[in-house]
Amino acid sequence: MSASHDDFRLTPEAVKVLAHPLRSRLLGTLRRGGPATATTLATTLSTNSGATSYHLRKLESVGLVADTGEGAGKQRLWRAATSSHSWERSELAHDEDATTALGWLERDYLRLFSTDFGHWLDVAEAWPSEWQDATGMGDAWVTVNPERLQALRRELDEVLERYRDADPDAAPDARRVHFWQAAFPLEPDDVPETEKP
């Protein structure tokens, strides 16, 4: 997976910490909504503040969230440490638990995409037609080797970076847009042979 300007590269330990239903939701909620206390997050996610505090500290232990230092009293104000995270499967392959955790995490993201995009489809007709025309999904087939696929993904990331840094106040009708990317073989069962050392 490729990286952005303030991307967090997941270590094996970070993958194992993040691969938990509540922790994944906590990080996503902080990224989407900005800093919040454990109490506010617990209310938002329908859990209790004790569990929320515990899981926030676990995320903090691997650098995914941070205490802003701006909380009142015992109420710590938490924020996402970065706007995105990425990983390289080969960096995690030596740790079987991390590989298992990554499998769960990727499937969790697939569920999240399905839920979020499904919600958009449920409400899209209420949006102005220019928004309906600008959004959507599609697919394309390309024939590449791993190096060219990585180059393609880097180029797409460069385009996204130009839009990420745009001033949100420049256009009063601007809205945050969740842009998903996925690249995978069209024939996943046609596994290439690897050369023996």
WOBEL-V477489 format. One record per backbone hydrogen bond with DSSP energy under -1.0 kcal/mol. NH is the residue of the N-H (numbers start at 1). CO is the residue of the C=O. E is the energy in kcal/mol with one decimal. If there is no record, write none. Layout:
BEGIN
NH:CO:E / NH:CO:E
END
This chain:
BEGIN
7:4:-1.6 / 8:84:-1.8 / 10:86:-3.2 / 15:11:-2.5 / 16:12:-2.0 / 17:13:-2.0 / 18:14:-2.8 / 19:15:-2.0 / 20:18:-2.8 / 24:20:-2.7 / 25:21:-1.5 / 26:22:-2.7 / 27:23:-2.5 / 28:24:-2.1 / 29:25:-2.5 / 30:26:-2.4 / 31:27:-2.3 / 32:28:-2.3 / 33:29:-3.1 / 34:30:-1.9 / 36:78:-2.1 / 41:37:-2.6 / 42:38:-2.7 / 43:39:-2.0 / 44:40:-2.4 / 45:41:-2.6 / 47:42:-2.4 / 52:48:-2.1 / 53:49:-2.7 / 54:50:-2.1 / 55:51:-2.5 / 56:52:-2.3 / 57:53:-2.1 / 58:54:-1.7 / 59:55:-2.2 / 60:56:-2.5 / 61:57:-2.0 / 63:60:-1.5 / 64:59:-2.3 / 66:79:-2.5 / 68:77:-3.4 / 75:72:-2.0 / 76:74:-1.2 / 78:36:-2.7 / 79:66:-2.3 / 81:64:-2.7 / 86:8:-2.2 / 91:88:-1.2 / 92:89:-1.3 / 93:89:-1.1 / 95:92:-2.1 / 99:95:-2.4 / 100:96:-2.3 / 101:97:-2.5 / 102:98:-2.7 / 103:99:-1.9 / 104:100:-1.8 / 105:101:-2.7 / 106:102:-2.9 / 107:103:-1.7 / 108:104:-2.2 / 109:105:-2.3 / 110:106:-1.8 / 111:107:-2.1 / 112:108:-2.4 / 113:109:-2.8 / 114:110:-2.3 / 115:111:-2.6 / 116:112:-3.1 / 117:113:-3.0 / 118:114:-1.9 / 119:115:-2.1 / 120:116:-2.1 / 121:117:-2.4 / 122:118:-1.6 / 123:119:-1.4 / 124:120:-1.8 / 126:123:-2.0 / 127:124:-1.9 / 132:128:-1.9 / 133:129:-2.6 / 134:130:-1.4 / 135:131:-1.8 / 149:145:-2.4 / 150:146:-2.3 / 151:147:-2.1 / 152:148:-2.5 / 153:149:-2.3 / 154:150:-2.3 / 155:151:-2.3 / 156:152:-2.3 / 157:153:-2.3 / 158:154:-2.1 / 159:155:-1.8 / 160:156:-2.4 / 161:157:-2.5 / 162:158:-1.5 / 163:159:-1.3 / 164:160:-2.6 / 165:161:-1.8 / 166:163:-1.2 / 170:167:-1.6 / 174:171:-2.0 / 190:187:-2.0 / 191:189:-1.5
END
